[in-house]
């Protein structure tokens, strides 16, 4: 069972001062400081390149509703594309154990951000998920999309199918259709894409895991559950 909450609730005034990237080659993980985050500026503030400082809004703006407890000490932000093969792999192979062992137990909360890089159907699917959100069913629709994944640019995320998915999760069809026609949330989808580019992301899925002290670990790709499990355990101990 997934617990859905409406707000990420992280202090927007905080700034990410520590960023670690977890690289995985041939199944071996090596943790080291990253220089992949570009220098960024916010109004009235110069970033510190040596500390890899980036505005936190790039992670918490344009997100889905929370999955999990608003009081969970760890926040995981996923950048994904609903057409992405490896995003689908993560959803089926890794996310269920994270939900069971960490999200449903109040230790981790999760949000999803759109990084629509594969095609127009990616944009349409992302927008449809936000139309579902206004009826309180973002995560139900999110799950429906991944459970009906059928490759990249194959037509499975067509407008006709997106409406069929809406019916299956119990959305009001008229409201959903009007939302899609009006492109009501396209700015959210485009804003999240822009956030991902500003963070220097080039593929999906990517994850940013924020510890209780607001230090952040970046995980690249659809890594196995043990990778996330080790990160969560380390953060909870510190």
C-alpha positions in Angstrom: 0.0 0.0 0.0 1.3 3.4 -0.9 0.7 6.5 1.3 0.1 9.7 -0.7 0.6 13.2 0.7 0.2 16.6 -1.1 3.3 18.5 -0.3 7.1 18.0 -0.2 7.4 20.3 2.8 11.2 20.8 2.6 12.5 24.2 3.7 13.0 26.1 0.5 15.5 28.5 2.1 18.0 25.6 2.5 20.9 25.3 0.1 22.5 22.0 -0.9 26.1 22.3 0.2 27.2 18.6 -0.1 26.6 16.5 -3.1 28.0 13.0 -3.6 27.6 10.9 -6.7 27.5 7.2 -6.6 29.1 5.7 -9.7 28.5 2.0 -10.6 30.7 0.2 -13.0 30.8 -3.6 -13.4 28.6 -3.9 -10.3 31.0 -2.1 -8.0 30.0 1.2 -6.3 32.5 4.0 -5.7 31.5 7.2 -3.8 33.4 10.4 -4.5 32.8 14.1 -4.7 31.2 15.2 -7.9 32.0 18.0 -10.3 29.0 17.3 -12.6 26.7 20.0 -11.2 27.3 23.2 -13.1 27.9 26.5 -11.4 24.5 28.1 -10.8 23.4 31.5 -9.5 20.3 32.5 -7.7 19.2 36.1 -7.1 21.5 37.8 -4.6 23.7 34.7 -4.2 26.9 33.5 -5.8 27.4 29.8 -5.7 30.6 28.2 -4.5 31.9 25.9 -7.3 34.3 24.0 -5.1 31.5 23.0 -2.7 29.2 22.1 -5.6 26.5 24.4 -4.3 23.2 24.3 -6.2 19.8 26.0 -5.4 17.5 23.5 -3.8 14.6 24.7 -5.9 15.9 22.6 -8.8 15.1 19.6 -6.8 11.8 20.5 -5.1 10.0 22.7 -7.7 7.6 21.1 -10.2 7.3 17.8 -8.4 4.6 15.3 -7.8 2.8 15.0 -4.5 4.7 13.2 -1.8 4.7 9.5 -1.6 5.0 8.7 2.1 5.0 10.6 5.4 5.7 14.3 5.4 7.8 13.7 8.5 10.1 11.1 7.0 13.7 12.1 7.6 15.0 11.2 4.2 13.7 12.5 0.9 14.3 10.8 -2.5 13.7 12.7 -5.7 13.5 10.7 -8.9 13.9 12.3 -12.3 12.2 10.0 -14.8 10.5 9.6 -18.2 7.5 7.3 -18.5 8.8 5.9 -21.8 12.2 5.1 -20.4 13.2 1.5 -20.3 15.4 1.8 -17.2 12.8 3.9 -15.4 10.4 1.1 -16.0 13.0 -1.4 -14.8 13.5 0.6 -11.6 9.7 0.8 -11.0 9.3 -2.9 -11.2 12.6 -4.3 -9.8 13.6 -1.8 -7.1 10.8 0.6 -6.1 8.5 -2.0 -4.5 11.1 -2.9 -1.9 11.8 0.8 -1.2 8.1 1.4 -0.7 7.7 -1.6 1.5 10.8 -1.2 3.7 11.3 2.6 3.8 8.3 4.6 2.5 5.5 2.7 4.2 7.6 2.6 7.5 7.9 6.4 7.6 11.7 6.5 7.0 11.7 7.8 3.4 9.4 10.1 1.4 9.6 10.3 -2.4 8.7 12.7 -5.2 8.8 12.3 -8.9 10.0 14.9 -11.4 9.5 14.8 -15.1 12.6 14.6 -17.4 10.8 14.1 -20.7 13.6 13.4 -23.1 12.4 10.5 -25.3 9.5 12.0 -27.3 6.2 13.8 -27.4 4.4 10.8 -25.8 6.7 11.3 -22.8 5.5 14.9 -22.5 1.8 13.8 -22.9 2.2 11.0 -20.3 3.8 13.4 -17.8 1.1 16.0 -18.4 -1.6 13.3 -17.9 -0.1 12.4 -14.6 -0.5 15.9 -13.4 -4.1 16.0 -14.7 -4.6 12.9 -12.5 -3.0 14.8 -9.6 -5.7 17.4 -9.6 -8.2 14.6 -8.9 -5.9 13.2 -6.1 -4.6 10.2 -8.1 -1.1 11.1 -9.3 0.5 8.0 -7.9 -2.3 5.7 -9.1 -1.8 7.1 -12.6 2.0 7.0 -12.3 1.7 3.3 -11.5 -0.8 2.7 -14.3 1.7 4.2 -16.8 4.5 2.0 -15.8 2.3 -1.1 -15.6 1.3 -0.4 -19.2 4.8 0.4 -20.5 5.5 -1.0 -23.9 8.7 0.4 -25.2 9.9 3.8 -26.4 7.9 5.7 -29.0 5.7 2.7 -29.8 2.4 4.5 -29.3 1.4 2.9 -26.0 1.2 6.4 -24.4 -1.0 7.8 -27.1 -3.8 10.2 -26.2 -6.4 7.4 -26.7 -4.5 5.2 -24.3 -3.9 8.0 -21.7 -7.7 8.5 -21.6 -8.2 4.7 -21.2 -5.7 4.7 -18.2 -7.7 7.6 -16.7 -10.9 5.6 -16.8 -9.1 2.6 -15.2 -8.0 4.6 -12.2 -11.4 6.2 -11.8 -10.8 9.7 -12.9 -13.7 12.0 -14.0 -13.3 11.7 -17.8 -14.7 15.1 -18.6 -12.4 16.9 -16.2 -9.4 14.9 -17.4 -10.1 15.6 -21.0 -10.5 19.3 -20.4 -7.2 19.3 -18.4 -5.4 17.6 -21.3 -7.0 19.9 -23.9 -6.1 23.0 -22.0 -2.5 21.8 -21.4 -3.1 23.0 -17.9 0.1 21.6 -16.4 2.5 21.9 -19.3 4.5 24.6 -17.5 5.1 22.1 -14.6 6.4 19.5 -17.1 8.6 22.0 -18.9 9.8 23.5 -15.6 10.9 20.1 -14.3 12.7 19.4 -17.6 14.5 22.8 -17.3 15.4 21.9 -13.7 17.0 18.6 -14.8 19.0 20.4 -17.5 20.2 23.0 -15.0 21.4 20.1 -12.8 23.4 18.7 -15.7 21.3 15.6 -16.1 21.6 13.7 -19.4 19.6 10.5 -18.8 16.9 8.7 -16.8 16.4 7.7 -14.2 18.5 9.8 -11.8 17.9 10.1 -8.1 18.8 12.7 -5.5 18.6 11.4 -1.9 18.5 14.1 0.8 19.6 13.1 4.3 18.3 14.6 7.5 21.2 17.1 7.5 20.3 18.1 3.9 23.4 16.6 2.4 22.5 14.9 -0.9 23.6 11.7 -2.6 23.1 11.3 -6.3 22.4 7.9 -7.8 22.7 7.5 -11.5 20.6 4.9 -13.3 18.3 2.0 -12.3 20.5 0.6 -9.6 19.4 -2.5 -7.6 17.7 -2.2 -4.2 20.8 -2.9 -2.2 22.4 0.3 -3.4 19.5 2.4 -2.1 19.2 0.2 1.0 22.9 1.0 1.9 22.4 4.7 1.3 19.3 4.9 3.5 20.9 2.9 6.3 24.0 5.1 6.3 21.8 8.3 6.4 19.7 7.0 9.2 22.8 6.2 11.3 24.4 9.6 10.9 
